[in-house]
């Protein structure tokens, strides 16, 4: 990573559905699916799915802040999630699918907290905003077959995305 690159880490349910919205934005250098927030080093998908590692499925985004701001990434993040659901996202249930913004710096924390407060005050949701904002933890890339899933498996990705996520996004964010 050079001086013009920063990273952002977001958990918002199945990491397959969190790649494409960021991957296609100008200024994005890479989007990696992986695991973070747990207590087992280098976990496998099977370990994380068992619910015993404490990890969430997440994406680590490397970006050029001179082209796209962290604030814009947080805005994109909100528009991919149900911020009122603490224990999963859409059809993906359980601790490994919880919504979390993992911050890498005090500046990222400030931006994320301000954005969350704006969302809380917007009146968009009747339920409380429960997405956590936590300090970044070690991030472990997922297995190769999970990377760029929407490109490698477009049909399966479309099925996964249609499991409530797409309708929710259209109902709440496409206004």
C-alpha positions as CSV (number, residue, x, y, z in Angstrom):
1,X,0.0,0.0,0.0
2,X,1.4,3.4,-0.9
3,X,0.9,6.8,0.7
4,X,-2.2,7.5,-1.5
5,X,-4.0,4.4,-0.3
6,X,-6.2,3.8,2.7
7,X,-8.3,0.8,3.8
8,X,-11.9,0.5,5.1
9,X,-13.4,-2.7,6.6
10,X,-17.2,-3.3,6.6
11,X,-19.3,-6.2,7.7
12,X,-22.8,-6.3,6.3
13,X,-24.0,-9.9,6.0
14,X,-22.7,-12.3,3.4
15,X,-19.4,-10.9,2.0
16,X,-20.4,-12.0,-1.5
17,X,-23.0,-9.2,-1.6
18,X,-20.7,-6.6,-0.2
19,X,-18.1,-6.6,-2.9
20,X,-19.9,-5.5,-6.1
21,X,-21.2,-2.1,-4.7
22,X,-17.7,-1.0,-3.8
23,X,-15.8,-2.8,-6.6
24,X,-17.3,-0.7,-9.3
25,X,-16.6,2.7,-7.8
26,X,-13.9,5.0,-9.1
27,X,-10.9,5.1,-6.7
28,X,-11.4,1.6,-5.4
29,X,-8.1,-0.3,-5.8
30,X,-9.3,-3.7,-4.4
31,X,-12.1,-5.3,-2.4
32,X,-11.2,-8.5,-0.6
33,X,-13.6,-10.8,1.1
34,X,-12.5,-12.1,4.5
35,X,-13.0,-12.5,8.2
36,X,-12.3,-10.2,11.1
37,X,-13.3,-9.5,14.7
38,X,-12.7,-12.9,16.1
39,X,-10.2,-14.8,18.3
40,X,-8.9,-17.5,16.0
41,X,-6.0,-16.7,13.7
42,X,-6.4,-17.5,10.0
43,X,-9.8,-19.0,10.3
44,X,-11.4,-21.0,7.5
45,X,-14.9,-20.5,6.1
46,X,-16.0,-23.7,7.9
47,X,-14.7,-22.4,11.2
48,X,-16.4,-19.0,10.8
49,X,-19.6,-20.6,9.7
50,X,-19.6,-22.8,12.8
51,X,-20.0,-19.7,14.9
52,X,-17.1,-20.6,17.2
53,X,-14.5,-18.1,16.1
54,X,-16.2,-14.8,16.8
55,X,-15.4,-13.5,13.3
56,X,-17.7,-11.6,11.0
57,X,-17.7,-12.0,7.2
58,X,-16.4,-8.6,6.0
59,X,-14.8,-6.8,3.1
60,X,-11.5,-4.9,3.2
61,X,-11.5,-2.1,0.7
62,X,-8.3,-0.5,-0.4
63,X,-9.0,3.0,-1.9
64,X,-7.4,6.2,-3.1
65,X,-8.8,8.9,-0.8
66,X,-8.0,11.6,-3.4
67,X,-10.7,10.0,-5.7
68,X,-13.2,8.5,-3.2
69,X,-13.6,9.6,0.4
70,X,-14.0,7.3,3.4
71,X,-17.2,9.3,4.1
72,X,-18.6,8.2,0.7
73,X,-17.6,4.6,1.4
74,X,-19.6,4.7,4.7
75,X,-22.6,6.1,2.7
76,X,-22.3,3.2,0.2
77,X,-22.1,0.8,3.1
78,X,-25.3,2.0,4.7
79,X,-27.1,1.6,1.4
80,X,-26.1,-2.1,1.3
81,X,-27.3,-3.1,4.7
82,X,-30.3,-3.2,7.1
83,X,-28.8,-1.1,10.0
84,X,-31.7,-2.1,12.3
85,X,-30.8,-5.8,12.3
86,X,-28.0,-6.7,14.8
87,X,-27.9,-10.4,14.3
88,X,-27.6,-10.9,10.5
89,X,-28.5,-9.4,7.3
90,X,-31.5,-10.5,5.3
91,X,-31.5,-14.3,4.9
92,X,-28.0,-14.6,6.5
93,X,-28.5,-15.0,10.2
94,X,-26.1,-15.3,13.1
95,X,-23.2,-13.5,14.7
96,X,-20.9,-14.0,11.6
97,X,-23.3,-11.8,9.6
98,X,-23.7,-8.9,12.0
99,X,-23.3,-5.4,10.6
100,X,-20.1,-3.7,11.8
101,X,-18.1,-0.7,10.6
102,X,-14.5,-1.5,11.6
103,X,-12.5,1.7,11.9
104,X,-8.7,2.0,11.3
105,X,-8.2,5.5,12.8
106,X,-9.8,8.1,15.0
107,X,-10.7,10.0,11.9
108,X,-12.6,7.0,10.4
109,X,-14.3,6.6,13.8
110,X,-15.4,10.2,13.8
111,X,-16.8,10.0,10.2
112,X,-18.6,6.7,10.9
113,X,-20.1,7.9,14.2
114,X,-21.3,11.2,12.5
115,X,-22.8,9.2,9.6
116,X,-24.6,6.9,12.0
117,X,-26.0,9.8,14.0
118,X,-27.2,11.4,10.7
119,X,-28.9,8.1,9.8
120,X,-30.5,7.9,13.3
121,X,-31.8,11.4,12.9
122,X,-33.1,11.0,9.3
123,X,-36.3,9.2,10.3
124,X,-35.7,6.6,7.5
125,X,-36.1,3.8,10.0
126,X,-38.7,3.2,12.8
127,X,-36.3,0.8,14.6
128,X,-33.0,1.9,16.3
129,X,-29.8,1.8,14.2
130,X,-27.9,-1.1,15.8
131,X,-24.8,-1.3,13.5
132,X,-21.7,-1.4,15.6
133,X,-18.6,0.8,15.1
134,X,-15.6,-1.1,16.4
135,X,-11.8,-0.8,16.1
136,X,-10.4,-2.8,13.3
137,X,-9.0,-6.2,14.1
138,X,-6.7,-8.5,12.1
139,X,-8.3,-9.2,8.8
140,X,-7.9,-12.6,7.2
141,X,-8.7,-13.0,3.5
142,X,-11.2,-15.7,2.7
143,X,-10.5,-18.6,0.4
144,X,-10.0,-17.9,-3.3
145,X,-13.4,-19.2,-4.3
146,X,-15.0,-16.5,-2.2
147,X,-13.1,-13.6,-3.9
148,X,-15.0,-11.7,-6.7
149,X,-17.9,-14.1,-6.3
150,X,-20.3,-11.9,-8.2
151,X,-18.0,-12.1,-11.2
152,X,-17.2,-15.8,-11.0
153,X,-20.7,-17.0,-10.1
154,X,-23.2,-14.5,-11.4
155,X,-26.3,-16.8,-11.2
156,X,-25.6,-17.9,-7.6
157,X,-24.8,-14.3,-6.7
158,X,-28.1,-13.1,-8.2
159,X,-29.9,-15.7,-6.1
160,X,-28.1,-14.7,-2.9
161,X,-28.7,-11.0,-3.6
162,X,-32.4,-11.6,-4.2
163,X,-32.9,-13.2,-0.7
164,X,-34.3,-10.0,0.7
165,X,-31.3,-7.7,0.2
166,X,-32.3,-6.3,-3.2
167,X,-35.9,-5.5,-2.1
168,X,-34.8,-3.9,1.1
169,X,-32.3,-1.7,-0.7
170,X,-34.9,-0.7,-3.3
171,X,-37.5,0.0,-0.6
172,X,-35.2,2.0,1.7
173,X,-32.4,3.5,-0.4
174,X,-33.6,4.0,-3.9
175,X,-35.8,7.0,-3.1
